[in-house]
């Protein structure tokens, strides 16, 4: 193994409380939105691409209305996260600092452009990562973004760490091992390794 590619939500942090405030600020102003969303709604959509989230949370809106609404939510969400951050999982910075001495670290997440940057900005952890990617910037699937990061950084033996079935599928598509973050938001059908907390990575990859 020469590198580690991380998912973000449910793997390194939980931003849902901050995201909920941002989204409901926008939803309250929309004449066609039928109700506020809840933390349960957000957790149930973690790992999905933005168009899938729109279909799941706002199926009664037209596609163009969903796109416009979610774009606005994403912009306000990024602003909130830059100012308020999210909740880092226990020992995340210590683990990243330690792993970065031995491995190249990356992030590939299904999010809008600016989201990962907000994570870096508030929590000051961007220094541990050499590169990152998301569909908001590329328009690609998570598996394709993993391959993109692998290609431009010339990675030969990376692993991917995530918490949802979509993460499993992305890792399998990219033909790399998958480590399941069991403390996150989702369940998975298979994995090559399982961690119960972030610090377990130091035992697996010391």
C-alpha atoms as one frame of an Amber mdcrd trajectory, in Angstrom:
protein
   0.000   0.000   0.000   1.369   3.399  -0.953  -1.571   5.699  -0.278  -4.951
   6.146   1.417  -7.980   7.765  -0.206 -10.678   8.841   2.236 -14.358   9.469
   1.872 -15.338  12.534   3.949 -18.869  12.396   5.440 -19.202   9.533   7.903
 -15.493   8.775   7.609 -13.573  11.855   8.799 -16.368  14.092  10.069 -20.093
  14.590  10.617 -21.174  17.938   9.196 -24.893  17.231   9.277 -25.900  19.632
  12.083 -24.282  22.580  10.297 -25.610  21.476   6.903 -29.119  21.168   8.353
 -29.080  24.800   9.513 -27.881  25.982   6.108 -30.380  23.964   4.093 -33.407
  24.853   6.209 -32.530  28.544   5.909 -32.957  28.188   2.134 -35.899  25.761
   2.260 -37.874  28.168   4.454 -37.711  30.723   1.649 -38.828  28.375  -1.157
 -42.565  28.582  -1.985 -42.860  24.979  -3.203 -40.902  23.164  -0.494 -43.420
  21.271   1.618 -41.428  20.829   4.832 -38.071  21.281   6.484 -35.614  18.417
   6.355 -34.353  16.574   9.422 -31.048  15.072  10.501 -32.522  11.672   9.658
 -33.221  12.902   6.112 -29.625  14.077   5.747 -28.115  10.911   7.178 -30.235
   8.841   4.800 -28.835  10.706   1.806 -25.151  10.547   2.756 -22.990   9.105
   0.006 -25.421   9.939  -2.790 -24.623  12.282  -5.658 -26.423  15.615  -5.637
 -29.035  14.687  -8.263 -29.899  11.540  -6.290 -30.271  13.609  -3.109 -32.666
  15.946  -4.917 -34.812  13.074  -6.150 -34.921  11.523  -2.685 -35.682  14.659
  -0.641 -37.729  16.707  -3.116 -39.459  14.252  -5.482 -42.413  16.641  -5.930
 -40.267  19.363  -7.533 -39.430  19.549 -11.213 -35.866  18.608 -12.119 -34.850
  22.170 -12.965 -36.341  23.384  -9.673 -34.380  20.742  -7.748 -31.149  21.684
  -9.482 -31.596  25.371  -8.701 -32.613  24.681  -5.091 -29.720  22.318  -4.388
 -27.210  24.669  -5.984 -28.338  27.432  -3.637 -28.295  25.061  -0.645 -24.752
  24.026  -1.542 -23.532  27.612  -1.742 -24.990  28.535   1.661 -23.799  25.207
   3.106 -20.207  25.956   2.108 -20.438  29.380   3.773 -21.794  27.869   6.995
 -19.123  25.157   7.062 -16.297  27.631   6.548 -17.580  29.582   9.559 -18.841
  26.796  11.849 -17.190  23.587  10.638 -18.504  20.144  11.461 -17.744  17.500
  14.056 -14.439  15.717  13.506 -14.468  12.123  14.634 -12.276  11.291  17.629
  -8.517  11.575  17.024  -8.899  12.441  13.334  -6.115  15.024  13.263  -3.725
  12.822  15.245  -4.427   9.898  12.900  -3.986  12.028   9.771  -0.748  13.518
  11.115   0.634  10.064  11.888  -0.467   8.394   8.645   0.804  11.268   6.504
   4.357  10.521   7.627   4.204   7.130   5.908   1.447   7.322   3.277   0.161
   9.794   0.719  -3.339  10.922   1.760  -6.251  11.986  -0.461 -10.006  12.672
  -0.319 -12.658  11.682  -2.861 -16.180  12.622  -1.795 -19.591  12.993  -3.441
 -20.051  16.695  -2.776 -20.239  20.096  -4.409 -17.184  22.164  -5.202 -16.099
  24.135  -2.150 -17.228  21.543   0.412 -13.876  19.822   0.903 -12.215  23.235
   0.867 -14.527  24.331   3.716 -13.503  21.212   5.675  -9.850  22.116   5.169
 -10.392  25.786   6.016 -12.220  25.434   9.332 -10.399  22.410  10.732  -6.948
  23.233   9.313  -6.311  19.698   8.049  -5.661  20.410   4.372  -1.928  20.181
   5.042  -2.224  16.395   5.396  -3.724  15.800   1.932  -1.912  15.930  -1.391
  -5.011  16.051  -3.610  -8.794  15.707  -3.538 -11.710  15.405  -5.924 -15.497
  15.607  -6.108 -18.257  15.412  -8.736 -19.088  19.095  -8.218 -15.803  19.861
  -9.931 -15.539  16.993 -12.436 -19.097  15.755 -13.029 -17.769  12.210 -12.623
 -18.880   9.322 -10.412 -16.994   8.525  -7.217 -15.263   5.545  -8.821 -14.173
   7.691 -11.757 -12.899  10.390  -9.392 -10.902   7.786  -7.478  -9.296   6.672
 -10.747  -8.671  10.309 -11.663  -6.824  10.934  -8.392  -4.894   7.690  -8.814
  -3.841   8.648 -12.322  -2.696  12.187 -11.749  -0.817  11.250  -8.575   0.617
   8.030 -10.046  -0.708   5.842  -7.243  -0.040   2.137  -7.612  -1.508   0.556
  -4.468  -4.065   2.815  -2.755  -6.929   1.798  -0.493 -10.283   3.569  -0.146
 -11.936   4.174   3.234 -15.665   4.915   3.384 -18.925   4.130   5.141 -21.606
   3.397   2.510 -22.450   0.818  -0.119 -21.731   3.462  -2.742 -18.177   3.627
  -1.391 -17.808  -0.138  -1.784 -18.994   0.049  -5.385 -16.647   2.951  -6.133
 -13.642   1.116  -4.717 -14.525  -2.065  -6.602 -14.981  -0.068  -9.815 -11.535
   1.435  -9.294 -10.204  -2.053  -8.487  -8.708  -1.129  -5.113  -9.228  -2.511
  -1.581 -12.052  -1.073   0.549 -11.966  -0.368   4.301 -15.364   0.028   5.958
 -15.778   2.810   8.534 -18.422   1.066  10.638 -18.987   4.147  12.832 -20.333
   6.143   9.844 -23.774   6.512   8.301 -24.219   3.406   6.159 -24.095  -0.359
   5.950 -22.076  -2.275   3.388 -22.306  -5.696   1.781 -18.585  -6.426   1.928
 -15.210  -4.982   2.812 -11.554  -5.976   2.940 -11.104  -4.485   6.419 -13.392
  -2.877   8.997 -12.593  -0.139  11.494 -14.758   0.748  14.504 -13.139   4.175
  14.939 -10.615   6.309  13.067  -7.776   5.397  15.413  -8.048   1.747  14.317
  -6.195   2.821  11.179  -3.034   3.251  13.232  -3.222  -0.398  14.242  -3.894
  -1.601  10.710  -1.352   0.588   8.932   1.319   1.455  11.482
